[in-house]
Amino acid sequence: MNERLATISTPVFVHDLGAQALQALQAEAARAFGLERFFRDALKSGGEGPELAVIPPGVFEMGSGEAEARFGDLPARNTSIDKPFAIGRYTITAEEFGRFETASGFHWQDHLVRGEGSQPAINIDLETFQAYLDWLSEQTGQRYRLPSEAEWEYAARAGSRTAYCHGEHLTCSEANVGSFAPPRKAVSGWRRFLPFCVPLNRAVEVGSYPANLWGLYEVHGNVWEFTADRWIGPIDAMSRKPAQGDWRVTKGGSWFEGAFDARSAARKPRFHNELDVNLGLRVVREL
């Protein structure tokens, strides 16, 4: 492990790098482990696990500046990701979760709305997602886990310093977000409904929108994604009581909320056993 890490450059400030350099950094990290930039682990029971993207170490600006910030955002500060890791190119799909159900004999609640095929696995609580991660770890001989909030935001930004990985604004062709919610906090009148997207009112199949520079899809919109971090601070603007340990940070926004909630820095507290049609998971696999 240490020999492999020694072959990877000292973490750099990724915002200083252009697109080619960012992808070269990713390829360098993958080569250190004998991997391609994108790969899958074989499952003992047959088939393959989720497709993963290698993420190189680096330093990035996490959180939001004053002009962008809203309630719940963390202040902008430099954060170091010291070790490379792999993360799902997509959120876990209904089909992938179904393999776990079949192989393990796990039976989920039939009365709940569920995704199908390549749609995100939804209406699943954190404890059940953890059982899926444990199964993946057993099946592959590798450690699968939840991403930390810092890992998630670093991978989602892919070197970007803007509100979204594609730039300061989000278009209808770049993400599945609610079209009838304000994309920014300081808007009024008809402008609060921008962008004028046709509302889908559901999560779409993964891979429907463009990937970021490190090959991750739907890091903005579609479904919120659990992280390993517990929510610190009040759970809403009216509360003066700090959240208890059962609240988790989720990232990415969803089809239900507007574009402003899908910013890379945006975050939202969700209860650990919460079930929702706009809440899913993107896995991390340690290297």
N, C-alpha and C positions, 0 to 999 in steps of 0.2 A: 504493500500500500504506500509506504513512505517513498520507495523508489519511484513509483508511478507519479506521485505528487511532485517529486523533485524534477521531473521532466516537464512540468507545466510552469509557465512563466509566473513570476510574482504577480499577485492580483493587481490589475491596472484599473484606472478610472475609466470605465467603459464609455462614458459620455464623450470622451476625447477621440473615440474611434469611429471611422466610417463604416458603411455597411459591409464592404469586403473584409475589412480587418476584424469586425465582430464575428463574421462567419468563419474566418480563418482561426480565430481564437477558439471558437466552438470545435472546429475540426481538430485542432491541436489537443484539446482536452480529451476528445474521443479517442484519438490515436494512442494517447498515454495508457488507455485501458484496453487497447486492441479492439476498439469499437468504431462503427460508423457514426456519423452525426445522429442518425435516427436508427433505432433498432428495436427488436422485440426479444423477450426471453421465452424460451420453450417451456411448456407446462408438462409436468410428469404425466398427467392424465391425457395428454395429447393436445395438439394445437399450440397456440402462442398467446402470450399475455398482451396487454395494451402496448401500442406503439409509443416509444419514448424518445425524447430529445435530450442529448447531452448538453448540460449547461456549464460553462467554464466559470472558474472563480473570478472575482472582480469587485471593484468598489463602485457604488452607485448612489445617487441621491434619492432617498426613499421619502415618501410623504409628499405634501403639497406646500407650495409657497403661499403667501398671504393673498395674492390675487385669485388663486384657484380654490383656496381652502373653504371647507364648509364644516358644520358640526360633525365631530367624530373623526375627522382626518387627523393624521399625525403630522407634526411640523416637519418641514424639509430638513434632512440631515444626511450626511454621508454615512453609508452602511457598507460593511465589508462582508462579502461572501467568500470565506476562506478556502472552501473545498468544492470541487466540482460535484455535481449530482445529475441525475436524470429525472425528467418530469414528463408526465403524459402529454403527448401532442394534442390530445383531446380530453374532454371530461369522460369519465367512465360511461360507456353506453349500456343501454338496456340489454343488448345481446351479450356483452362481456359480463355483466352482472348475472345474466341468466346461466352462463356456464358455471359460475360459482354455485348457484342454486341447484343445478342438476348434479354437479359433482359432489357437493357436500350434503345434499338432502335438505338444505335449508329451504324453508317455506315462508315467503313473505305474505303480507296481508292482501288477499284477493280483492277486497272492496275498494282499494285505493286506485286512483288514476296512475297508470304506469306508462313509461315510454315504450317504444317498440323499435327493434332493429338498431339502427345507428343514432337514434335519438338518445339524449342523456338519460341515465338512470336517475329517476326522481322519486320523491316521496319515500326516501330512505333516511333513517336517522344515523347519527354519527357512530353509535355503538355497532350498528349493522354494517356500516362502511368499514369499521375497524375489523370486523370479522372477515370481510372480503379481503382486506389488506393482509391479514394473517394467513389466509388461504393462499394468496398470491405468493407470499414469502415461502410458505411450505412447498408449493408447487414448483418454484423456480430455484430455491436455495439462495435467494437474494433477499435483502431486507427492503420491503415496501412499507411506506408510511405516509402520513399526511405531510404536506409542505408546511414549513413555517410561513408566517406572513411575509417576512423579508425574502425568503426564497421565491414565494409566489410572485411578489411584485417585481423582483429582479428579473425573473424569467419572462414575465409578461411585458415588461418594458423593453427587453432585448436591446439595451443601449440607448433607448429613447429617453428624453428628458421632458417631453411634451405631455399634455394631459392624457393622450392616447398613444399607443405604440405607432400609429400611422400619422400622427400630427396633433395639432391643437384642437381640431374639430373632428367629429365622427359623422360619416355619411351613411345613408341607407344601404349602400353596397358593402359597408365594412362591418356591420354588426346588427344583431337582432335585439333592438331595444324598444321600449314603449314609445310610441310616436306622440302620445298625448300627455307628455310630462315634460317640464322645462329642461332643456339641455344645459342651461346655466342658471345660477341662483339669482342673478340680477337682471331679469328680463320681465317684460310686462306686455299686456295686450296680446295681439296675434303672434308676436315673436316667441312667446313661451311655448308654442307648439312645434317649433322647428326641432329636428328636421321633419319634413312632411313625408314620412314613410307609410307605406300601406301596412296597417297593424296586422301582425300574424297571430297575436294572442296565444302563443304557445312556443315551446322550445323546438327548434328545428334540428335536423340531423347534423351531427358534428361534421366539421369540414366544409360547411356551407359558405363560409366567409373567408377572406384572405388571411393567411398565416402571418405572424410577425417574422422578424429577421432570423430568429432562432427556431422557426418552424412550428410554433404553437398556434393553434386555432381557437377562435372564440374566447380570447382572454377578455374581451369586452362584450357584455350582453349574453343572451341565451339563458344561462342559469348562474346563480351565485355559486361559489365554490368554498367548501369548508377549508379552514387552515387549522394547524395545531395550536395556534395561539389563543389564549383565553382573553376575553374582552376586559380591558381595564378602563374604569371610568363609568359615568352614568350611561344608561342604555338609551336615553332620549334627552332632548334638550330641556324638558321640564323637570327632570328628576335630579335630586341632589344626592341620592344614594348610589354608591358604586355598585356596579354589576357583580354578582357572585360568580364563582368559578365555573358554573354550568353554561355560561354564555361564551360562544366562540366567535372569533373574527371570521367573516366571510368576505370574499373579494370577487370583483368582476362585473357586478350588476346582472341584470336579467332582462328577459323579454317584457317584463311587467313594469319595470322602472324606466325612467328617461335616461338619456345619454350621460347626463351629469353624474349619475350614480354608477356609470360604467367606467369612469376614469381609472387609470392605473393606481392612483393614490386612494381612491374611494374605498370605504370599508363599512361593514354593517354587522351589528351583533345578532347572532341567531342562537337559539337555545339548542343544547347538544342533542336533545331528543325531538327536535322540531321536524315535522314532515311537511313538505311543500312541493308544489309542481314547478317551482323556480329555484330549486336548491339541489346541487349535485356535488361531485368530487373529481379532482384531478390528482393522480397519484404521484408520489416521489419514490424513486428507487435509488438507494445509495450505491455509490461506486467505490 
